[in-house]
């Protein structure tokens, strides 16, 4: 007498289908996670860019303050307040000349 086992072939197909469904579900969750990570990275980069722009604006304001303080009127006022005297013929200390490495 021969016993037929019709469910054995179906069992292998069912396992393959279950594996494919599990792979698809895992793939969907991985794609959602990857999209969220990409969006978060974009937001973080925009935040860092805004902070860099704020630092640049502060640097520009500081540079403008320095330039304004070095104007002729402000400089002469600072010199007068500190009792400094303008030297028309300054004497500079000598510095040794550097040798150039390449001679043609």
KOLLUM-67643 format. One record per atom (N, C-alpha, C): x negated, y negated, z negated; atom name; residue number from 1. Coordinates in nm, 2 decimals, always signed. Layout:
residues N
     east    north       up    a     k
        X        Y        Z   CA   NUM
...
end
This chain:
residues 104
     east    north       up    a     k
    -0.08    +0.12    +0.00    N     1
    +0.00    +0.00    +0.00   CA     1
    -0.09    -0.12    +0.00    C     1
    -0.05    -0.23    +0.08    N     2
    -0.13    -0.35    +0.09   CA     2
    -0.06    -0.46    +0.02    C     2
    -0.14    -0.53    -0.06    N     3
    -0.09    -0.65    -0.13   CA     3
    -0.13    -0.77    -0.05    C     3
    -0.04    -0.85    -0.02    N     4
    -0.06    -0.98    +0.04   CA     4
    -0.07    -1.09    -0.06    C     4
    -0.17    -1.17    -0.04    N     5
    -0.18    -1.28    -0.14   CA     5
    -0.17    -1.41    -0.06    C     5
    -0.05    -1.45    -0.03    N     6
    -0.03    -1.58    +0.05   CA     6
    -0.07    -1.70    -0.03    C     6
    -0.07    -1.70    -0.16    N     7
    -0.10    -1.82    -0.23   CA     7
    -0.25    -1.85    -0.24    C     7
    -0.33    -1.76    -0.21    N     8
    -0.48    -1.78    -0.22   CA     8
    -0.52    -1.89    -0.12    C     8
    -0.48    -1.88    +0.01    N     9
    -0.51    -1.98    +0.11   CA     9
    -0.45    -2.12    +0.07    C     9
    -0.33    -2.12    +0.02    N    10
    -0.27    -2.24    -0.02   CA    10
    -0.34    -2.30    -0.14    C    10
    -0.39    -2.22    -0.23    N    11
    -0.46    -2.27    -0.35   CA    11
    -0.59    -2.35    -0.31    C    11
    -0.66    -2.30    -0.21    N    12
    -0.78    -2.38    -0.16   CA    12
    -0.74    -2.51    -0.09    C    12
    -0.63    -2.51    -0.01    N    13
    -0.59    -2.63    +0.05   CA    13
    -0.54    -2.73    -0.06    C    13
    -0.47    -2.68    -0.16    N    14
    -0.42    -2.77    -0.26   CA    14
    -0.54    -2.83    -0.34    C    14
    -0.64    -2.75    -0.36    N    15
    -0.76    -2.81    -0.43   CA    15
    -0.83    -2.92    -0.35    C    15
    -0.84    -2.89    -0.22    N    16
    -0.90    -2.99    -0.13   CA    16
    -0.82    -3.12    -0.13    C    16
    -0.69    -3.10    -0.12    N    17
    -0.60    -3.22    -0.12   CA    17
    -0.61    -3.30    -0.25    C    17
    -0.61    -3.22    -0.36    N    18
    -0.62    -3.29    -0.49   CA    18
    -0.75    -3.36    -0.50    C    18
    -0.86    -3.31    -0.45    N    19
    -0.99    -3.38    -0.45   CA    19
    -0.99    -3.50    -0.37    C    19
    -0.92    -3.49    -0.25    N    20
    -0.91    -3.61    -0.16   CA    20
    -0.83    -3.72    -0.23    C    20
    -0.72    -3.68    -0.29    N    21
    -0.63    -3.78    -0.36   CA    21
    -0.71    -3.85    -0.47    C    21
    -0.78    -3.77    -0.55    N    22
    -0.86    -3.82    -0.66   CA    22
    -0.97    -3.92    -0.61    C    22
    -1.04    -3.88    -0.50    N    23
    -1.14    -3.96    -0.44   CA    23
    -1.08    -4.10    -0.39    C    23
    -0.96    -4.09    -0.33    N    24
    -0.89    -4.21    -0.29   CA    24
    -0.85    -4.30    -0.40    C    24
    -0.80    -4.24    -0.51    N    25
    -0.76    -4.32    -0.63   CA    25
    -0.89    -4.39    -0.69    C    25
    -1.00    -4.31    -0.70    N    26
    -1.12    -4.37    -0.76   CA    26
    -1.17    -4.47    -0.66    C    26
    -1.16    -4.45    -0.53    N    27
    -1.21    -4.55    -0.44   CA    27
    -1.13    -4.68    -0.45    C    27
    -1.00    -4.67    -0.47    N    28
    -0.91    -4.79    -0.48   CA    28
    -0.95    -4.87    -0.61    C    28
    -0.97    -4.80    -0.72    N    29
    -1.02    -4.87    -0.84   CA    29
    -1.15    -4.93    -0.82    C    29
    -1.24    -4.86    -0.75    N    30
    -1.38    -4.92    -0.73   CA    30
    -1.37    -5.04    -0.64    C    30
    -1.28    -5.04    -0.54    N    31
    -1.27    -5.16    -0.46   CA    31
    -1.21    -5.28    -0.53    C    31
    -1.11    -5.25    -0.62    N    32
    -1.05    -5.36    -0.70   CA    32
    -1.16    -5.42    -0.79    C    32
    -1.24    -5.33    -0.86    N    33
    -1.34    -5.38    -0.95   CA    33
    -1.45    -5.46    -0.87    C    33
    -1.49    -5.41    -0.75    N    34
    -1.58    -5.48    -0.67   CA    34
    -1.53    -5.62    -0.63    C    34
    -1.40    -5.63    -0.59    N    35
    -1.34    -5.76    -0.56   CA    35
    -1.34    -5.85    -0.67    C    35
    -1.30    -5.80    -0.79    N    36
    -1.31    -5.89    -0.91   CA    36
    -1.45    -5.93    -0.94    C    36
    -1.55    -5.85    -0.93    N    37
    -1.68    -5.89    -0.96   CA    37
    -1.73    -5.99    -0.86    C    37
    -1.69    -5.98    -0.73    N    38
    -1.73    -6.08    -0.63   CA    38
    -1.66    -6.21    -0.66    C    38
    -1.53    -6.21    -0.70    N    39
    -1.46    -6.34    -0.73   CA    39
    -1.53    -6.40    -0.86    C    39
    -1.56    -6.32    -0.96    N    40
    -1.62    -6.38    -1.08   CA    40
    -1.76    -6.44    -1.05    C    40
    -1.83    -6.37    -0.96    N    41
    -1.96    -6.43    -0.92   CA    41
    -1.94    -6.56    -0.85    C    41
    -1.84    -6.57    -0.76    N    42
    -1.82    -6.70    -0.69   CA    42
    -1.78    -6.81    -0.79    C    42
    -1.70    -6.78    -0.89    N    43
    -1.66    -6.87    -1.00   CA    43
    -1.79    -6.91    -1.08    C    43
    -1.87    -6.82    -1.11    N    44
    -1.99    -6.85    -1.19   CA    44
    -2.09    -6.94    -1.11    C    44
    -2.10    -6.91    -0.98    N    45
    -2.19    -6.99    -0.90   CA    45
    -2.13    -7.13    -0.89    C    45
    -2.00    -7.15    -0.88    N    46
    -1.94    -7.28    -0.87   CA    46
    -1.97    -7.36    -1.00    C    46
    -1.96    -7.29    -1.11    N    47
    -1.98    -7.35    -1.24   CA    47
    -2.13    -7.39    -1.26    C    47
    -2.22    -7.31    -1.21    N    48
    -2.36    -7.34    -1.22   CA    48
    -2.39    -7.46    -1.12    C    48
    -2.33    -7.46    -1.01    N    49
    -2.35    -7.57    -0.91   CA    49
    -2.29    -7.70    -0.97    C    49
    -2.18    -7.70    -1.04    N    50
    -2.13    -7.82    -1.11   CA    50
    -2.22    -7.87    -1.22    C    50
    -2.28    -7.77    -1.29    N    51
    -2.37    -7.82    -1.40   CA    51
    -2.50    -7.88    -1.33    C    51
    -2.55    -7.82    -1.22    N    52
    -2.66    -7.88    -1.16   CA    52
    -2.63    -8.01    -1.10    C    52
    -2.51    -8.03    -1.05    N    53
    -2.47    -8.17    -1.00   CA    53
    -2.47    -8.27    -1.11    C    53
    -2.42    -8.22    -1.23    N    54
    -2.41    -8.31    -1.35   CA    54
    -2.56    -8.35    -1.39    C    54
    -2.65    -8.25    -1.39    N    55
    -2.79    -8.28    -1.43   CA    55
    -2.85    -8.38    -1.32    C    55
    -2.82    -8.36    -1.20    N    56
    -2.87    -8.45    -1.09   CA    56
    -2.82    -8.59    -1.11    C    56
    -2.69    -8.60    -1.15    N    57
    -2.63    -8.73    -1.17   CA    57
    -2.70    -8.80    -1.29    C    57
    -2.73    -8.72    -1.40    N    58
    -2.80    -8.78    -1.51   CA    58
    -2.94    -8.82    -1.47    C    58
    -3.01    -8.74    -1.39    N    59
    -3.14    -8.77    -1.35   CA    59
    -3.14    -8.90    -1.26    C    59
    -3.04    -8.92    -1.18    N    60
    -3.03    -9.04    -1.10   CA    60
    -3.01    -9.16    -1.18    C    60
    -2.92    -9.14    -1.28    N    61
    -2.90    -9.26    -1.37   CA    61
    -3.02    -9.29    -1.45    C    61
    -3.10    -9.19    -1.49    N    62
    -3.22    -9.22    -1.57   CA    62
    -3.32    -9.29    -1.48    C    62
    -3.33    -9.24    -1.35    N    63
    -3.43    -9.30    -1.26   CA    63
    -3.39    -9.45    -1.23    C    63
    -3.26    -9.47    -1.22    N    64
    -3.21    -9.61    -1.20   CA    64
    -3.25    -9.70    -1.32    C    64
    -3.23    -9.64    -1.44    N    65
    -3.27    -9.72    -1.56   CA    65
    -3.42    -9.75    -1.56    C    65
    -3.50    -9.66    -1.52    N    66
    -3.65    -9.68    -1.51   CA    66
    -3.68    -9.79    -1.41    C    66
    -3.62    -9.78    -1.29    N    67
    -3.65    -9.88    -1.19   CA    67
    -3.60   -10.02    -1.23    C    67
    -3.49   -10.02    -1.30    N    68
    -3.44   -10.15    -1.35   CA    68
    -3.53   -10.21    -1.45    C    68
    -3.58   -10.12    -1.54    N    69
    -3.67   -10.17    -1.64   CA    69
    -3.81   -10.21    -1.59    C    69
    -3.84   -10.16    -1.47    N    70
    -3.97   -10.20    -1.41   CA    70
    -3.96   -10.32    -1.31    C    70
    -3.84   -10.38    -1.31    N    71
    -3.83   -10.50    -1.22   CA    71
    -3.91   -10.61    -1.27    C    71
    -3.94   -10.71    -1.19    N    72
    -4.03   -10.82    -1.23   CA    72
    -3.98   -10.90    -1.35    C    72
    -3.85   -10.93    -1.36    N    73
    -3.80   -11.01    -1.47   CA    73
    -3.81   -10.93    -1.60    C    73
    -3.77   -10.80    -1.60    N    74
    -3.77   -10.72    -1.72   CA    74
    -3.92   -10.69    -1.76    C    74
    -4.01   -10.67    -1.66    N    75
    -4.15   -10.65    -1.70   CA    75
    -4.21   -10.77    -1.76    C    75
    -4.18   -10.89    -1.70    N    76
    -4.24   -11.01    -1.76   CA    76
    -4.19   -11.03    -1.90    C    76
    -4.06   -11.00    -1.92    N    77
    -4.00   -11.02    -2.06   CA    77
    -4.07   -10.92    -2.16    C    77
    -4.09   -10.80    -2.11    N    78
    -4.15   -10.70    -2.20   CA    78
    -4.30   -10.74    -2.23    C    78
    -4.37   -10.79    -2.13    N    79
    -4.50   -10.84    -2.15   CA    79
    -4.51   -10.95    -2.25    C    79
    -4.42   -11.05    -2.24    N    80
    -4.41   -11.16    -2.33   CA    80
    -4.38   -11.12    -2.47    C    80
    -4.29   -11.03    -2.48    N    81
    -4.25   -10.98    -2.62   CA    81
    -4.36   -10.91    -2.69    C    81
    -4.44   -10.84    -2.62    N    82
    -4.55   -10.76    -2.68   CA    82
    -4.68   -10.85    -2.69    C    82
    -4.68   -10.97    -2.64    N    83
    -4.80   -11.05    -2.64   CA    83
    -4.91   -11.01    -2.55    C    83
    -4.87   -10.94    -2.44    N    84
    -4.97   -10.90    -2.35   CA    84
    -5.01   -11.01    -2.25    C    84
    -5.13   -11.00    -2.19    N    85
    -5.18   -11.10    -2.10   CA    85
    -5.20   -11.03    -1.96    C    85
    -5.16   -11.10    -1.86    N    86
    -5.19   -11.04    -1.72   CA    86
    -5.33   -11.06    -1.69    C    86
    -5.40   -10.96    -1.64    N    87
    -5.54   -10.97    -1.60   CA    87
    -5.55   -10.98    -1.45    C    87
    -5.60   -11.09    -1.40    N    88
    -5.61   -11.10    -1.26   CA    88
    -5.73   -11.03    -1.20    C    88
    -5.83   -11.00    -1.28    N    89
    -5.95   -10.92    -1.23   CA    89
    -5.97   -10.80    -1.32    C    89
    -5.90   -10.70    -1.30    N    90
    -5.91   -10.58    -1.39   CA    90
    -6.05   -10.51    -1.36    C    90
    -6.10   -10.46    -1.47    N    91
    -6.23   -10.38    -1.45   CA    91
    -6.19   -10.23    -1.47    C    91
    -6.22   -10.16    -1.37    N    92
    -6.19   -10.01    -1.37   CA    92
    -6.31    -9.93    -1.41    C    92
    -6.30    -9.82    -1.48    N    93
    -6.41    -9.74    -1.51   CA    93
    -6.45    -9.65    -1.39    C    93
    -6.57    -9.63    -1.37    N    94
    -6.61    -9.55    -1.25   CA    94
    -6.58    -9.40    -1.27    C    94
    -6.54    -9.34    -1.16    N    95
    -6.51    -9.20    -1.17   CA    95
    -6.60    -9.12    -1.07    C    95
    -6.65    -9.01    -1.11    N    96
    -6.74    -8.93    -1.01   CA    96
    -6.66    -8.89    -0.89    C    96
    -6.73    -8.90    -0.78    N    97
    -6.67    -8.86    -0.65   CA    97
    -6.67    -8.71    -0.64    C    97
    -6.56    -8.66    -0.59    N    98
    -6.55    -8.51    -0.57   CA    98
    -6.61    -8.47    -0.44    C    98
    -6.67    -8.36    -0.44    N    99
    -6.73    -8.31    -0.31   CA    99
    -6.62    -8.24    -0.23    C    99
    -6.62    -8.26    -0.11    N   100
    -6.52    -8.20    -0.02   CA   100
    -6.58    -8.06    +0.01    C   100
    -6.49    -7.96    +0.01    N   101
    -6.54    -7.82    +0.02   CA   101
    -6.57    -7.79    +0.17    C   101
    -6.51    -7.85    +0.26    N   102
    -6.54    -7.81    +0.40   CA   102
    -6.60    -7.93    +0.47    C   102
    -6.71    -7.90    +0.54    N   103
    -6.78    -8.01    +0.62   CA   103
    -6.78    -7.95    +0.76    C   103
    -6.74    -8.04    +0.85    N   104
    -6.74    -7.99    +0.99   CA   104
    -6.86    -8.03    +1.06    C   104
end
